[in-house]
Every structure is written in C-alpha cells, then in structure tokens.
Amino acid sequence: MFTTEQKLKERIKELTCLYEVTSLIVNCDYDDMETALLGIVQCLERAWQFDTETYVQLSTPEYHIKTREKGDAYVFLESAITVFNKPKGVIKVGYPSPQYKLKDFLEEEQQLLDNVCLKVGNLLERKEIKEKEEQIRRQVEQSDRLRILGEITAGIAHELNTPLANILGFTELLQERIGDDAQALKDLDKIMTNAIFSREVVKKLMFFACEMPETREVINVVEVVQEAITMLRTTLRQSQVACTFEHSKDTIELRIDKIQLTQVVFNLVMNAIYFSPPQSTISVLLSTKNDKVVLTISDEGPGIPKEAIPHIFDPFFTTKPVGEGSGLGLSVVHGIVQSHQGSIEVAQNTPTGTIFTLQFPKK
C-alpha cells in the first residue's frame, strides 16, 4: 500500500511530466521533431513509479524513438497516437519481465500515458497542417511565376515570329538568285536550318504560353501516333535508332486536339532519339485500360538522373548541353497532357533507359 507521501510523490512526478511534455511541444521546432519526441519519451521514463527500470518506445511511420533498454523482455502499458482521428503510432512504457507484472503499473500511469499520446497526436497534426500550408504556398508561388513567365514568353514569341518569317522568306529569294555558288548556297542552307529550328522554339513558347488555338475532336489516336513517328523516320535512320509501334487495337478513339497530340508524341520520341545509343530501340505502345487511353514511350538510353526527375517538366530545364535544347519540350508536353485532364509519369527502364507513361481519359 502507498503512504500519503508516496502517493503525493507519484502525482508530482506525473504533473511534472505533463508540464515538461507541454513545454517541449509548445517550443517544438517542426524541422527537428526527433529532438522533441526524444525529450517526451525521456519525460515519461522519469514519471513512472520504478523510473530506474522504465523503458519507453515511441513508434510512428516516420519516427522510432526509445530510451535505454534495461532487459530482454518487457511487460508494457501502451496507448495509441491518433492523428486526424486515425491511429498513426503508439507509445509503450515497460518494465523488465518477469520480475514485474501488469499489476505493478498504476492506474494513474495509464491516464498519464493516454494524455501524453493525445498531446503527441496534436503535435503531429499541427506539423502536417504546417507542411500542407507550406506546400500550398510554394504551389501558389510557382503558379504566379509560371503565369508571369507565360506572359513574357507569349510576348517573346510574337515578337520573334515576324523577323523569323522575314529571314526565311529572304533566304529563299537569295537561294533562287544564287545559282552556281555552291558555298553561298550551303551557307544559306544553314541559315534556313537555324531559322526553322528557331521557329520551332517559338512554337514551343507559344504552346507553353497557351497561345496556340485548340480544337478538340474525336480522332483515331493510332493514326496520329503513326504519323508522328513517320515524320521522324529520317532522324531515326540518321541516328541508327529503331522505333517500334504496337497498339492493342487498330482504332482507339479519343477526343483530343490532333496537333497537340502530334506535338506530344513528336517531342517525346525526339527526346528518346537524342538520348538513345546507336543500334538501340525506342518502343511506343498504345493501349486502353478501363476508361483511359495509355501511351508509353521507352528508350534504352542512359536514363534520367534521380536528382533531375523532379525538374524535368519545369520550363527551360534541360540535361542537354548548352545550345542543344531549349528546355521547353517536356514542359510543353506536360502542359498539353494536363490541359486534356491527363497524367504523365516517368520511370527508369530495365536494364537502362527511361519510360514515359501518359494516360488520357476517354470522353
């Protein structure tokens, strides 16, 4: 039996524990949660009747914290940690077994453990809320940046269109006038090639800025994908890369903008060609799954570095050398897919390479 003095001593330990736990939670640094949680389990260790024998474990999907073990087997009191009304972990307080039994725990100790778990659950809830607020803030900032960037790129695209058209037009006139100067014709060819390349960049800028008109109609996606690959046959041959196209049915219909879908396939296959080694194969597969049309494009190149994957759809981000890529191709693809309520995912191919998986909802 406890004397009045012993009971008072135990209550003081429990109240001290609650006070210290509350202080730790109030002053918690959400970026260093482990320190706060370690302090909480140490507070619990000191609050128990046989504190020198007490062992405490705190376990959640993100954290696993414990005090120094005092034995090989334990008898435990435990209580669940609840986050947004869902169990997300547990705190266990134990004594070494078999020298201690469940009857050695006090009823007040279970109440204390329940209170501490409630406070820890509230702490984890506040951490999740803070993280979500931070994520929303970053998304808003990114959206604002993209809006401003879209306005800038739209202006740039419009300003470049006229001089590029003039360069192409006057170059064609010069080619007609110069008949027998092989070097001059070769130089004019280079001007034409670079002007056409620049015009394609402008088109990508206009796609990115949503300045291109969109016309959605029900089309046979098989034919569009085949046409886009056919346009790249010369590039494939020059790069010594093969491209196979398989489709689950000869007719797979989808309501989509034909030009934009062609742009998507063209960009992804061009990207695959660039990174594919000679004698390798690019595989294009078109199929249906439930209420979606699924398009996968895989290559056998070196693959995308892990650190680059989160950024590959960012405007102007590229892993190509300077001067060999605008960094707009995948951004344009991502924008087109999203505008059609679709999704695009990237994964590593086996044993090497990259797989892009696109899904479009049937409408």
Residue, then its C-alpha position, 0 to 999 in steps of 0.5 A: m500500500f502507498t503512504t500519503e507521501q508516496k502517493l503525493k510523490e507519484r502525482i508530482k512526478e506525473l504533473t511534472c511530466l505533463y508540464e515538461v511534455t507541454s513545454l517541449i511541444v509548445n517550443c517544438d521546432y517542426d524541422d527537428m521533431e526527433t529532438a522533441l519526441l526524444g525529450i517526451v519519451q525521456c519525460l515519461e521514463r522519469a514519471w513512472q513509479f520504478d523510473t530506474e527500470t522504465y523503458v519507453q518506445l515511441s513508434t510512428p511511420e516516420y519516427h522510432i524513438k526509445t530510451r535505454e533498454k534495461g532487459d530482454a523482455y518487457v511487460f508494457l502499458e501502451s496507448a495509441i497516437t491518433v492523428f486526424n482521428k486515425p491511429k498513426g503510432v503508439i507509445k509503450v512504457g515497460y518494465p523488465s519481465p518477469q520480475y514485474k507484472l501488469k499489476d505493478f503499473l498504476e492506474e494513474e500511469q495509464q491516464l498519464l500515458d493516454n494524455v501524453c499520446l493525445k498531446v503527441g497526436n496534436l503535435l503531429e497534426r499541427k506539423e502536417i497542417k504546417e507542411k500542407e500550408e507550406q506546400i500550398r504556398r510554394q504551389v501558389e508561388q510557382s503558379d504566379r511565376l509560371r503565369i508571369l513567365g507565360e506572359i513574357t514568353a507569349g510576348i517573346a514569341h510574337e515578337l520573334n515570329t515576324p523577323l523569323a518569317n522575314i529571314l526565311g522568306f529572304t533566304e529563299l529569294l537569295q537561294e533562287r538568285i544564287g545559282d552556281d555558288a555552291q558555298a553561298l548556297k550551303d551557307l544559306d542552307k544553314i541559315m534556313t536550318n537555324a531559322i526553322f529550328s528557331r521557329e520551332v522554339v517559338k512554337k514551343l513558347m507559344f504552346f507553353a504560353c497557351e497561345m496556340p488555338e485548340t480544337r478538340e475532336v474525336i480522332n483515331v489516336v493510332e493514326v496520329v501516333q503513326e504519323a508522328i513517328t513517320m515524320l521522324r523516320t529520317t532522324l531515326r535512320q540518321s541516328q541508327v535508332a529503331c522505333t517500334f509501334e504496337h497498339s492493342k487495337d487498330t482504332i482507339e478513339l479519343r477526343i483530343d486536339k490532333i496537333q497537340l497530340t502530334q506535338v506530344v508524341f513528336n517531342l517525346v520520341m525526339n527526346a528518346i532519339y537524342f538520348s538513345p545509343p546507336q543500334s538501340t530501340i525506342s518502343v511506343l505502345l498504345s493501349t486502353k485500360n478501363d476508361k483511359v487511353v495509355l501511351t508509353i514511350s521507352d528508350e534504352g538510353p542512359g536514363i534520367p538522373k534521380e536528382a533531375i526527375p523532379h525538374i524535368f517538366d519545369p520550363f527551360f530545364t534541360t540535361k542537354p548541353v548548352g545550345e542543344g535544347s531549349g528546355l521547353g519540350l517536356s514542359v510543353v508536353h506536360g502542359i498539353v497532357q494536363s490541359h486534356q485532364g491527363s497524367i504523365e509519369v516517368a520511370q527508369n527502364t530495365p536494364t537502362g533507359t527511361i519510360f514515359t507513361l501518359q494516360f488520357p481519359k476517354k470522353 
